[in-house]
Amino acid sequence: MPKTIIITGTATGLARATVGKFAAEGWNVVATVGKESDLKAPAGLRCVKTVLLDVDDETAAVPSPRPPSSSSAGWMPW
């Protein structure tokens, strides 16, 4: 079973490069961005799901993947 990692602030810089490294190694990556306009970054990586996470908005719903249970194989739609 592939491993999964959540990386925040992935629109640019070191976090964006980190997404590429983990995806290249076969990890499932949940990449968060702070602006809706950045949802397409990073693009083109097979095992990456990008979600909006606005840490400044206390009323915003925080998107979080459902953790796997013994009966939920393939819990993220990669």
N, C-alpha and C positions, 0 to 999 in steps of 0.2 A: 504494500500500500504506500503511495507517495506521501511524503510529509507535506505539511501546510504551514505557511508563515504569513503573518500580517505585517506589512511594512507601511508606515505612515509618511505623508508628505512626499509622494512619489512623482510629482509632476516634473521635478528638475533635480539636478545635482546628484549627490552621493546616494540618496534614496532611490532615485531612478536607475542608477547603475546597479544598485543592489538587487532591484527587481529583476533586471536582465541576467545577473549572475545566478540567482536562485532558479529562475525559469529555465535557464540553459542547463542546469544540473537536474532538471526534472521535478522540482518542487511545484506544488500548487501555491500560487501567491495571491493573497488578497491585498491589493494596493489601494491605499486611500489617498484622496486628493482633497484640498480645501475649497476649491472653486468648481462650480459646475462646468465651466469652460475647459477645465483640465481633465474631464472624464475620459477623453480619448487618449490620454497619455498615462502610462506607456501603452502604445498600440502595437498590434501585430505579434504579440507574444501568446503562444498557445495556452499556457497554463495560468494565465493571469486574469483575475476578475477585479476591475477597478470600481471603487465605490466612493461616494461623496461623504466626507466626515468633517463637519464644521465644528471644531472644538470651541469656538467662540459663542455658539448658539446653544444655550442651555435647554431650550425648548425643542431642539431638533431631535428627531428620532435617530438613534444611533444604529446604523445597519450592522448587524453582526451575523456571521454565519452560524448556522445551527451546528453544535458539536456532534460528532458521529456517536452513534450508539451501536450496540452489538447488532441491531436489526436494520441499520440504515447505511448500507454499503453505497458508496458513491454520493455522499451527502452534498457535495458542491457540483454544479453542472459544468464541468470543465469541458 
